[in-house]
Amino acid sequence: ALGYMKEAAAKSYMSKGQDIVDMNYHAIDAGASAFHQVAVPKDWVNAAATAQEKPALGRAATVKMVENIQRPVDMMNGDSIPVSAFLDHADGSFELGASAYEKRGVAVTVPSWDPDKCLQCNNCAFSCPHACLRPFMLSQEEAAAAPSGAKLTRVKTGKGKGIYKYTMSVSPLDCMGCGVCVGQCPTHAIEMKSIKSQMPQQAVFDYLVSDVGDKPELFDPTVRFSQYRAPLLEFSGACAGCAETSYARVLTQLFGDRMMISNATGCSSIWGGPAGASPYTVNRQGRGPAWANSLFEDNAEHGLGMYLGQKKIRDDLRDKIAELEKISSVPEKKAACGNWLAAYDDGDASRSAAEELIKQLQADPDCPYSRAILPLKDYLNKKSMWILGGDGWAYDIGYGGLDHVLASGEDVNVLVFDTEIYSNTGGQASKASNIGQVAQFAAAGKENKAKALAEMAMTYGYVYVAQVAMGADKGQTLKAMVQAEAHRGPSLIIAYSPCELHNMKGGMQGCQREMDRAVKCGYWNLFRFDPDAESGKLVIDSKAPEADYQDFLNGEARFA
């Protein structure tokens, strides 16, 4: 057998020289001797079936789907699932939050947090691609009830100081082991350790997620305090270190409880919408993103259609509520109608106004206005419409539709995950690929520069446009997202998203640092164009290049 293997090696590699052939011979010889016997325990003869898996807990509809569909599929028993198990999903919709039940445990090493070194900046959680690293603040009662393995410390500065206990918790079974968090910690408070040594932290994480109450007073749209709102995108199947999921997760922390998402086919639809295992989830009030995927080429039009559909419903509701305000003789109801009308276009204010209006309508269920409005109560809160996709969609195949949607003037937001290639199909060149970049269909290097999508969108004058790179400036990324959503018109955010197909030196652990390198050398520019600004509509957020451009290119195999 060894002879045959060596003959095959010689045939395959002789053209590359005898040294290469000899190295293959050495590997074959080592493989024939570098093995050892593994003793099988004698008691395995009488091995019994493992204990039955614990029943899933959570929202009834999600648990039902997990028990009847997800778990049999995970056990490779999908062919045994009866058709009747899919009746609740006959329209193609699946429950949110199912990814939390997978607990894949695929990482070899996972983060271990040192509370003594930690600054409590939350940079690690902000950058975590899979939302498996999260900060919590606990009340005295919550801290007392925490599992013994919880690492609790005082809040050092800012909101919560002297009131709560702080911890940074990790879910070992959901972590992909990318190590991005290690590179984002300024004080080396995170270290990667074997998953076996960190498994006691799983019970701590589960307790914190399920039993530690929301503390809305802690949240604000800053890097540190944005992380005290639960992410509504978690535990996706994206590649370890993925940049796309970090951007999308932050979006859900800002607007997730009222988001509608139209997602182009591509990487972001694969990790974003696997049937029966959705990583998009809901908060404790049962609110979360409504997600849909249409065709690759018409995602922008599909998203515009979603927006216009709910806009028509909300406009009709506004007319009815305006009528009700005029004729109502109940002061509380009249005031509730007026408050909702005043907050119609305000995402946060319309939520509280809607809650009060619903309360007043439910107090008089036989009123014809109550009967007309209450079935549509989910539309009372202003929706945040986001159209997501990669550069293959936005720059190439779906560009015509994207241009049409931006030109429409409607209040929709577009987030482009710019990997500069068709990542999902193996790394083909796109119009976002840069000059000199090696990719499929550009094996000798792309001969022309990338399309200037941001500049083209800015020519309309009424489109909010930003280029961001989270790893270079987290605050600028947050500011762009908040400003884009606040703009009453179309917005476009182009997010630099290093991909494993870039073949970066050091791998995807350095994903966020690679964004910083790209900005510091001038490869990627950060800016915001805000049509609503009275002056200084274009703000350049990145500084003049200070690093060597060629050094950056040499750090990625697609250029080197």
Secondary structure, 3 states (H helix, E strand, C coil): CHHHHHHHHHHHHHHHCHHHHHHHHHHHHHHCCCCCCCCCCHHHHHCCCCCCCCCCCCCHHHHHHHHHHHHHHHCCCHHHCCHHHHHHHCCCCCCCCHHHHCCCCCCCEEEEECCCCCCCCCHHHHHCCCCCEEEEEECHHHHHHCCCCCCCEECCCCCCCCCCEEEEEECCCCCCCCCHHHHHCCCCCEEEEEHHHHCHHHHHHHHHHHHCCCCHHHCCCCCCHHHHCCCCECCCCCCCCCHHHHHHHHHHHHHHHHEEEEECCCHHHHCCCCCCCCCECCCCCCCCCEEEECCCCCHHHHHHHHHHHHHHHHHHHHHHHHHHHHHCCCHHHHHHHHHHHHCCCCHHHHHHHHHHHHHHHHCCCCCHHHHHHHHHHHHCCCCEEEEEEEHHHHHHHCHHHHHHHHHHCCCCEEEEEECCEECCCCCEECCCCCCCCCEECECCCCCCCCCCHHHHHHCCCCCEEEEECCCCCHHHHHHHHHHHHHCCCCEEEEEECCCHHHCECCHHHHHHHHHHHHHHCCCCCCEEECCCCCCCCEEECCCCCCCCHHHHHHCECCCC
